[in-house]
Amino acid sequence: MYLLLVKINPGQTGDFVRELKRLPDKPSTGVTLHYTYNIFGAWDCCIWFEADTHDNAMNFVQNKIRPIPGVVETYTMPTTPVKEYKSW
């Protein structure tokens, strides 16, 4: 699993959100989207996704997220679960 933080140009938030909503749940090879959230603070959006390799994670961010209008900066973190509190 990966947590991707995104900074958005404030004047292009609507454009970014529209494009983000258009992404399919499997937007690129080996990648599955799980959640997208608006967040507050230093970052504007977070995306939880799964990728089968680090290369596929990097390609997703570089080829699908960074080109979206309004993206100013991204920060991607691989994550490891400690405990699952709620199963869906």
Contact map, one row per residue, 1 for C-alpha under 8 A:
1110000000000000000000000000000000000000000000011110000000000000000000000000011100000000
1111000000000000000000000000000000000000000000011110000010000000000000000001111000000000
1111100000000000000000000000000000000000000001111000000000000000000000000001111000000000
0111110000000000000000000000000000000000000001111000000000000000000000000111100000000000
0011111000000000000000000000000000000000001111100000000000000000000000000111000000000000
0001111100000000000000000000000000000000001111000000000000000000000000111110000000000000
0000111110000000000000000000000000000000011110000000000000000000000000111100000000000000
0000011111011001000000000000000000000000001110000000000000000000000001111000000000000000
0000001111111000000000000000000000000000000000000000000000000000000001110000000000000000
0000000111111000000000000000000000000000000000000000000000000000000001000000000000000000
0000000011111100000000000000000000000000000000000000000000000000000001000000000000000000
0000000111111111000000000000000000000000000000000000000000000000000011000000000000000000
0000000111111111100000000000000000000000000000000000000000000000000001000000000000000000
0000000000111111110000000000000000000000000000000000000000000000000000000000000000000000
0000000000011111111000000000000000000000000000000000000000000000000011000000000000000000
0000000100011111111100000000000000000000000000000000000000000000000111100000000000000000
0000000000001111111110000000000000000000000000000000000000000000000000000000000000000000
0000000000000111111111000000000000000000000000000000000000000000000000000000000000000000
0000000000000011111111100000000000000000000000000000000000000000000100000000000000000000
0000000000000001111111100000000000000000000000000000000000000000000100000000000000000000
0000000000000000111111100000000000000000000000000000000000000000000000000000000000000000
0000000000000000011111110000000000000000000000000000000000000000000000000000000000000000
0000000000000000001111111110000000000000000000000000000000000000000000000000000000000000
0000000000000000000001111110000010000000000000000000000000000000000000000000000000000000
0000000000000000000000111110000111000000000000000000000000000000000000000000000000000000
0000000000000000000000111111111110000000000000000000000000000000000000000000000000000000
0000000000000000000000111111101110000000000000000000000000010001000000000000000000000000
0000000000000000000000000111111100000000000000000000000100010001000000000000000000000000
0000000000000000000000000111111000000000000000000000000100000000000000000000000000000000
0000000000000000000000000101111100000000000000000011100100000000000000000000000000000000
0000000000000000000000000111111110000000000000001111000110010000000000000000000000000000
0000000000000000000000001111011111000000000000001110000000000000000000000000000000000000
0000000000000000000000011110001111100000000000111100000000000000000000000000000000000000
0000000000000000000000001000000111110000000000111100000000000000000000000000000000000000
0000000000000000000000000000000011111000000000111000000000000000000000000000000000000000
0000000000000000000000000000000001111100000011110000000000000000000000000000000000000000
0000000000000000000000000000000000111110000011100000000000000000000000000000000000000000
0000000000000000000000000000000000011111000111000000000000000000000000000000000000000000
0000000000000000000000000000000000001111101111000000000000000000000000000000000000000000
0000000000000000000000000000000000000111111110000000000000000000000000000000000000000000
0000000000000000000000000000000000000011111100000000000000000000000000000000000000000000
0000001000000000000000000000000000000001111100000000000000000000000000000000000000000000
0000111100000000000000000000000000000011111111000000000000000000000000000000000000000000
0000111100000000000000000000000000000111111111000000000000000000000000000000000000000000
0000111100000000000000000000000000011111001111100000000000000000000000000000000000000000
0011110000000000000000000000000000011110001111110000000000000000000000000000000000000000
0011100000000000000000000000000011111000000011111000000000000000000000000000000000000000
1111000000000000000000000000000011110000000001111100000000000000000000000000000000000000
1111000000000000000000000000001111100000000000111110000000000000000000000000000000000000
1100000000000000000000000000001111000000000000011111000010000000000000000000000000000000
1100000000000000000000000000011100000000000000001111110110000000000000000000000000000000
0000000000000000000000000000011000000000000000000111110110000000000000000000000000000000
0000000000000000000000000000010000000000000000000011111110000000000000000000000000000000
0000000000000000000000000000000000000000000000000011111111000000000000000000000000000000
0000000000000000000000000000000000000000000000000000111111100000000000000000000000000000
0000000000000000000000000001111000000000000000000011111111110000000000000000000000000000
0100000000000000000000000000001000000000000000000111111111111000000000000000000000000000
0000000000000000000000000000000000000000000000000000011111111100000000000000000000000000
0000000000000000000000000000000000000000000000000000001111111111000000000000000000000000
0000000000000000000000000011001000000000000000000000000111111111100000000000000000000000
0000000000000000000000000000000000000000000000000000000011111111110000000000000000000000
0000000000000000000000000000000000000000000000000000000001111111111000000000000000000000
0000000000000000000000000000000000000000000000000000000000111111111000000000000000000000
0000000000000000000000000011000000000000000000000000000000111111111100000000000000000000
0000000000000000000000000000000000000000000000000000000000011111111100100000000000000000
0000000000000000000000000000000000000000000000000000000000001111111100101100000000000000
0000000000000000000000000000000000000000000000000000000000000111111110100000000000000000
0000000000000001001100000000000000000000000000000000000000000001111111100000000000000000
0000000000010011000000000000000000000000000000000000000000000000001111100000000000000000
0000000111111011000000000000000000000000000000000000000000000000000111110000000000000000
0000011110000001000000000000000000000000000000000000000000000000111111111100000000000000
0000011110000000000000000000000000000000000000000000000000000000000001111100000000000000
0000011100000000000000000000000000000000000000000000000000000000010000111110000000000000
0001111000000000000000000000000000000000000000000000000000000000010000111111000000000000
0001110000000000000000000000000000000000000000000000000000000000000000001111100000000000
0111100000000000000000000000000000000000000000000000000000000000000000000111110000000000
0111000000000000000000000000000000000000000000000000000000000000000000000011111000000000
1110000000000000000000000000000000000000000000000000000000000000000000000001111100000000
1110000000000000000000000000000000000000000000000000000000000000000000000000111110000000
1000000000000000000000000000000000000000000000000000000000000000000000000000011111000000
0000000000000000000000000000000000000000000000000000000000000000000000000000001111110000
0000000000000000000000000000000000000000000000000000000000000000000000000000000111110000
0000000000000000000000000000000000000000000000000000000000000000000000000000000011111000
0000000000000000000000000000000000000000000000000000000000000000000000000000000011111110
0000000000000000000000000000000000000000000000000000000000000000000000000000000000111110
0000000000000000000000000000000000000000000000000000000000000000000000000000000000011111
0000000000000000000000000000000000000000000000000000000000000000000000000000000000011111
0000000000000000000000000000000000000000000000000000000000000000000000000000000000000111
